[in-house]
């Protein structure tokens, strides 16, 4: 089981649930520390059992949400999205591609995409190339005092 911390839709960090209880909160003493004032010092815990993982709100000020619903206690399912402050934490029972993720190893995966998705991706990539500003670098020759003087007077 693993948790993926996200902010503004971007993955920030991945955590493998390797112990029975994981704490989530604003202070550095938590297993998952989220530096945001909307997050309580000890906001929530995730407890793992042989039956899965259970998320529990620790009487946080702003609440804990799963799939946009406020919870106090929730049995997590694969793909659930936990909302804490302005952050999201995605819960996965296994790695999406190659079994359980081991934080010390790199893994390879084959990603299958539909032809429509591939075409859409190619269009987006080519659009980004087309809108990227082009930079031209001119090589300047050194000019001395008289060259600067003549330029200032508008002769060059």
C-alpha positions in Angstrom: 0.0 0.0 0.0 1.2 3.5 -0.8 0.1 7.2 -0.5 1.0 9.8 -3.1 1.0 13.4 -1.9 -0.2 15.9 -4.5 -0.4 19.7 -4.7 -2.1 21.5 -7.6 -2.5 18.1 -9.4 1.3 17.5 -9.3 2.8 14.5 -7.5 5.0 15.8 -4.6 6.1 12.7 -2.8 5.3 9.0 -2.5 5.1 7.1 0.8 5.0 3.3 1.2 2.9 2.2 4.1 5.6 0.1 5.8 4.4 0.5 9.4 1.1 0.0 11.2 0.4 3.7 11.8 1.3 6.7 9.6 0.7 10.2 11.0 -0.2 13.2 8.8 0.1 16.8 9.9 1.9 20.2 9.7 4.8 19.5 12.1 8.0 17.7 11.1 7.4 15.0 13.7 4.7 13.5 11.5 5.4 10.7 9.0 3.9 12.9 6.3 4.5 16.5 7.0 2.5 19.1 5.1 3.7 22.7 5.6 0.4 24.5 5.2 -1.6 26.5 7.8 -4.8 24.7 6.8 -3.3 21.5 8.1 -3.5 20.8 11.8 -0.3 19.8 13.8 -1.6 16.2 14.0 -4.3 16.1 11.3 -5.0 12.5 10.6 -3.6 8.9 10.8 -3.6 6.0 8.4 -3.7 2.6 10.3 -2.9 -0.5 8.3 -4.4 -3.9 9.2 -4.5 -7.2 7.4 -7.9 -6.1 6.0 -6.6 -2.8 4.5 -6.0 0.7 5.6 -8.2 3.0 7.8 -8.0 6.8 7.7 -8.9 8.6 10.8 -9.3 12.4 11.4 -7.6 13.4 14.6 -10.1 16.2 15.4 -8.5 18.5 12.9 -9.6 22.1 12.6 -10.5 22.1 8.9 -11.4 18.4 8.6 -10.3 15.5 6.5 -12.0 14.5 3.2 -12.2 11.4 1.1 -13.4 11.8 -2.4 -14.7 15.3 -1.4 -16.8 14.0 1.5 -15.9 15.0 5.1 -15.0 11.9 7.2 -14.0 11.1 10.7 -13.2 7.4 10.0 -12.9 5.8 6.6 -11.9 2.4 5.2 -9.6 3.3 2.3 -10.1 1.8 -1.1 -7.8 1.7 -4.1 -7.9 5.1 -5.8 -9.4 7.1 -2.9 -8.3 10.7 -2.8 -7.8 12.2 0.7 -8.2 16.0 1.0 -6.2 17.7 3.7 -5.9 21.5 3.5 -4.9 22.4 -0.1 -3.2 19.0 -0.7 -4.5 15.7 -1.9 -3.2 12.3 -1.0 -4.0 9.4 -3.4 -4.3 5.9 -1.8 -3.2 2.8 -3.8 -3.3 -0.7 -2.6 -0.4 -1.6 -5.0 1.7 0.2 -7.6 -0.2 1.0 -10.7 2.3 -0.8 -12.9 4.5 -3.4 -11.3 3.3 -4.7 -8.0 4.3 -3.2 -4.7 6.7 -0.2 -4.8 10.0 -0.6 -3.0 11.4 2.8 -2.2 15.0 1.6 -2.8 14.4 0.2 -6.3 13.6 1.7 -9.6 10.9 0.0 -11.6 10.1 -0.1 -15.3 6.7 -0.2 -16.8 4.9 -0.5 -20.1 2.2 2.1 -20.5 -0.7 1.3 -23.0 -2.3 4.3 -24.7 -5.2 4.4 -27.1 -4.6 5.7 -30.6 -6.8 8.7 -29.8 -4.8 9.6 -26.7 -1.6 9.2 -28.6 -2.8 11.7 -31.2 -4.0 14.1 -28.6 -0.7 13.9 -26.8 1.2 14.5 -30.1 -1.0 17.6 -30.9 -0.3 19.0 -27.4 3.4 18.5 -27.7 3.6 20.0 -31.2 1.4 22.9 -30.0 3.8 23.6 -27.2 6.8 23.6 -29.6 5.0 26.0 -32.0 4.2 28.5 -29.2 7.6 28.3 -27.6 9.5 31.6 -28.1 12.4 31.4 -30.5 15.6 33.0 -29.3 18.2 34.4 -31.6 21.6 35.0 -30.3 23.6 37.7 -32.1 27.3 37.8 -31.7 28.4 41.4 -31.0 31.8 42.7 -31.9 33.6 44.8 -29.3 33.5 48.5 -30.1 35.7 51.0 -28.5 35.1 54.5 -27.3 34.7 56.0 -30.8 32.3 53.3 -31.8 30.1 54.0 -28.8 30.4 57.7 -29.4 29.3 57.3 -33.1 26.4 55.0 -32.1 25.3 57.6 -29.5 25.2 60.2 -32.2 23.2 57.9 -34.4 25.8 57.2 -37.1 25.8 53.4 -36.7 
